[in-house]
Amino acid sequence: MSTQQRRIAVIGAGAAGMSAVHTLATSAQSIAGDLHVTLFEADNRLGGKLLTSPFAGHPAIDEGPDAFLARLPWGTALAKAVGLGDQLVAPTSGKAAVWWDALHPIPEGLLLGMPTDVFKLAKSKLLTWGGKFRAATEPFRRRTSLADDSLGGYVRTRFGDQVHLRLVDPLVGSIYAADTDHFSLAAVPQIYDLASKARSVLIAGRKMPKPSPAAGPIFYAPSGGMGSLIQATADAARAHGAELRTGTPVSTIERGAGGVGWLVDGEAFDALVIACPAKAAALLLADVATETASTLAQIPAADVAMVSLAIHEADWPAHLRGMSGYLVPKPMQRLVTAASFGSQKWSHWQVGDHVILRISLGRDGLPVLHLSDEQLLTAAVEEVGHHIGLTLEPIHARVSRWPGAFPQYRPHHAERLAAAEGQLPVGLALAGASYHGIGVPACIRSGKSAAERLTGQLFPVAD
Ligand SMILES: Cc1cc2nc3c(=O)[nH]c(=O)nc-3n(C[C@H](O)[C@H](O)[C@H](O)COP(=O)(O)OP(=O)(O)OC[C@H]3O[C@@H](n4cnc5c(N)ncnc54)[C@H](O)[C@@H]3O)c2cc1C
């Protein structure tokens, strides 16, 4: 250990903050005793949106995310690093549907809802013949300018309103609780990359390699739920000397004495990872990084509610067996935006003689958290019952409320953020869903890279 041990604080214990803590605690500097990491979490538990709890006799049903993308490396890498590699499970191959007056299987050959094969689209009854014809004219259209950075605008221009409203908006909207007319195209890299390289999606789609089963599952989840990833990460970080404080909201960040380092509620640190949502980060940065704070304060976030239900298996209709769930497009929505048939999606959730459903309510532009738990439950039961043609009589029900659940990346989010991050003083780094990706793997990556940036500043490598 060198004479002066450096201290880094991480503020916020969601996926991003816990990833930062793990990266710092397991770094060479920490192992050598040159670095100490302290986590501050406002809540009485770790995990932020990663929350798993018992439900309907099952020990571990997620209240927030139930999986992460396996084809981005960071979620899987963290799970393996904290000893959960052999507990990762993949969803069953159940098919999903879109509800447009009836359940329609999602057509094959889509890229986040955009058709890449017009013949496969033609077989679907989700679009009218007029809508399919409009989509089929896409190769004859001029290159679409990406200047307005609107996902909805791009898809409507290329494929028409039906592809947008019945496919892309529900698919992407359900991932980000977004209204894609107000969402940045550049924030959806699978579509943006194609849009920036190719004039026509359908022509480029023909050349795209078909997904190979050898590539492995698309999603993974730890069998103990997403909360077990947080628990294992916390255990690993503590084993490496990290100090994790819950029930400790940070109120102020100030410059340290003589402008050196930082004070977190008066306690001195050399550097800080700020891994709380943008609005909370803006409050903390108001006096020390004013310009950055004012940009962060303007990043909106959509509230959602998640209603979990357990239904008697005997009451569950045969035609829904084997399905993973369905999405509800904007024009058809009241409050429910999607329903996941959890125990059909995850075989390890099949406990007892019931089917577990997870129903999402609310999105950007569709507020729901002014409603009571009872009203949210009633809405979920009535709307899903109507969609699937069944009077739902849940034997267990749970309502999980998620204020500020999903940051909304408005058009040109990336440019505004680059400017805001560029104005951050040395010794501060941002991490979390508000910035460079909303999904769990992106949050894990952001925590890791914030931690690495700060250790690089504190322990520069000599040339
Ligand atoms: C219902 C739901 C379903 C989802 N489904 C999926 C999915 O299936 N797959 C997927 O990849 N993603 C999913 N997501 C998105 C993903 O879960 C989140 O984007 C991600 O977990 C956010 O992580 P984070 O670390 O950025 O923030 P958070 O989890 O919000 O953590 C931030 C933490 O900061 C703390 N904090 C705030 N202010 C302070 C302060 N002043 N001092 C100290 N602490 C503070 C908060 O208490 C919180 O614990 C879902 C999200 C929700 C809500």
The ligand as an ORCA input file, in Angstrom:
! r2SCAN-3c Opt
* xyz 0 1
  C     -40.439     -2.550    -14.696
  C     -39.103     -2.515    -15.406
  C     -38.770     -3.539    -16.274
  C     -37.534     -3.527    -16.931
  N     -37.202     -4.580    -17.746
  C     -35.942     -4.654    -18.237
  C     -35.472     -5.867    -18.829
  O     -36.199     -6.881    -18.885
  N     -34.187     -5.901    -19.288
  C     -33.357     -4.822    -19.191
  O     -32.201     -4.911    -19.625
  N     -33.766     -3.663    -18.614
  C     -35.023     -3.569    -18.115
  N     -35.429     -2.439    -17.451
  C     -34.520     -1.276    -17.412
  C     -33.421     -1.453    -16.371
  O     -33.870     -2.255    -15.311
  C     -32.987     -0.115    -15.792
  O     -32.754      0.823    -16.837
  C     -31.701     -0.245    -14.981
  O     -31.825     -1.280    -14.030
  C     -31.380      1.092    -14.309
  O     -30.194      0.958    -13.558
  P     -29.462      2.245    -12.976
  O     -28.321      1.750    -12.168
  O     -29.187      3.220    -14.041
  O     -30.529      3.003    -12.057
  P     -31.431      2.595    -10.832
  O     -31.746      1.143    -10.825
  O     -32.561      3.557    -10.848
  O     -30.516      2.892     -9.548
  C     -30.241      4.193     -9.133
  C     -30.113      4.164     -7.614
  O     -29.721      5.469     -7.171
  C     -30.318      5.678     -5.916
  N     -30.292      7.123     -5.615
  C     -31.003      8.113     -6.207
  N     -30.699      9.306     -5.660
  C     -29.756      9.067     -4.720
  C     -29.042      9.897     -3.807
  N     -29.215     11.230     -3.765
  N     -28.165      9.320     -2.947
  C     -27.969      7.973     -2.958
  N     -28.642      7.142     -3.791
  C     -29.508      7.686     -4.676
  C     -31.713      5.091     -6.088
  O     -32.317      4.818     -4.824
  C     -31.410      3.832     -6.900
  O     -31.224      2.704     -6.069
  C     -36.640     -2.435    -16.753
  C     -36.984     -1.397    -15.879
  C     -38.198     -1.436    -15.194
  C     -38.531     -0.335    -14.227
*
